[in-house]
Amino acid sequence: MSAQHEPDAWRDKFPILADTTYLVNHSLGAMPVTVYEKLHDYAEQWATRGVRAWSEGWWSSPVDVGNVVGRIMNAPKDSVVMHQNVSVMESIIASGLDFSGRRNKVVYTDQNFPTVMYVWEGCRKRGARIDCVASEGGRGVPTEKLLEAIDEETLVVPISHVCFRNSFKQDAAAICARAREVGALVILDTYQSLGTVPVDVQALGVDMVCGGSVKWLCGGPGAGYLYVRPDLLSTFEPGITGWAAHADPFAFELGEQRLAKGPERMLHGSPAVPSLLAATCGYEIILEVGVDVIRDYSIQLTEGLRKGMLGRGFEVPSDPDPDHRGGTLTIALTEEEDGNAFVAALAERSIMVDHRPDAGIRVSPHFYTRAEELDEFADAMVELREKKSWLDFVGSSRY
Ligand SMILES: Cc1ncc(COP(=O)(O)O)c(C=O)c1O
C-alpha cells in the first residue's frame, strides 16, 4: 500500500511545503490551503448573517465538528464533542469522578504530557491516590508493569497512546482490556497518535479519548476533541459544566444544572467557532489520504531515517520496533552538543524540527514528506556535527 503513496500528490495543498522541509508535525502540522477559504466563509457569515449565524451552524459546531474528527477514530455519530484543549477536557472528566470510596486510584505513567499530570495531581485534594508508573531505559513503560498497577481500587487510567517525548506507543488494547476486567475507566490521550497511527475507539472498547488537532491532524490550535463511549455518556455527570451542557440552554433556566442527554452534556460555554471550522480542513484531508496509508508510509520513512542516522554515526533512542512508536523518531546528541542550537541551525536552512530534554531532536515526517527531505536533514546533521557550526546558534530561542 505504502509503495503507491505519492507525497507529491498532496504537497500543493500545504503552502509551507513550497519552501520549507517540514519535519515538525508532532508539534504543529502544516496548514492546509483550504483554511483560507474556510475562515473567509466564517467571516462572511458573521459579516452578513450576524446573530443568525448561531442557529446556522455556530452553536452546533462542537458536535458537528466532533462528528467529522470522530470518523478518523471510528466513533459512532454524536459521541465526540469539541473543546479548546486537553487540559480543559481532562479537568471536565475529573470533575465527574468520585474519589471518596476505596476505588480512588489514578494510574498513569511518567510518559504523560505534563498538563495531564497537573490535572490529576490536583485531584489529591478530593481524595485521589496517584500511582505514576515509571518508564524504563528512557523509552516506554513495559505494558506488563502498567497492567499490574491497574487493580480493583483503580478508578481511572489517563494515559498517552503515543508519548510526546520519545514517541513510544503504548499497547492501548491491552490496557483497555485490563481496565475493563477490574472496572476502571481509561482516558486515552491520542494527541500524538490520531492522524498518523490508526485509532478505532470501538475496537478498543475505550471509555474516553481526548486530544487536540494541532499536530498530525493539521487542524491548528483551539480544537480539542473528546470521545465518550455512548453508554457511559448518558450517565456521566461532569461537575465542571456550563450552559452549553444544559438540556435546554436557550430556556435560560435558573438554579441547578439539568444536563443534556446527548453529547452536549460534556460541553461547557460558548464554542470557539473559527478554530473548530479551521480544524475540519485538516480532518478532511486526513480522511481523504486515509490513516492506514499514512501509517504505512510513516513507517517506511522513519525506518529509512533510523537506518540512515545510525549509518551516519548518530544514536537513535526511539524504540527500534516501529510497532512501538508513533510517527516521530528521536535523534540523540552528545553531552557537549546543544539541541536548541542544532534546531536553530537547521531552521536557518528551512529544515523544521525541535528538541526536547531527555529525548533529543524530534523528527516527524508526514504523508506530504518526500524521502529526499529526510536525506537532506540527515546530511545537515552530519555537517553541523562535523563542522561544529551549531555553536553559532547557542542561545537561540526555543519552540
Ligand atoms: C500527548 C499530549 N497531550 C496533551 C498536549 C497538550 O495539551 P493541551 O491541549 O491542554 O495544550 C500535548 C501537546 O504537546 C501532547 O503532546
The ligand as an ORCA input file, in Angstrom:
! r2SCAN-3c Opt
* xyz 0 1
  C       0.142     13.918     24.326
  C      -0.203     15.375     24.535
  N      -1.230     15.709     25.342
  C      -1.574     16.991     25.541
  C      -0.879     18.023     24.949
  C      -1.267     19.467     25.142
  O      -2.358     19.679     25.966
  P      -3.307     20.943     25.751
  O      -4.227     20.591     24.617
  O      -4.003     21.103     27.040
  O      -2.451     22.119     25.406
  C       0.186     17.715     24.091
  C       0.919     18.837     23.432
  O       2.009     18.799     23.028
  C       0.532     16.366     23.887
  O       1.565     16.038     23.102
*
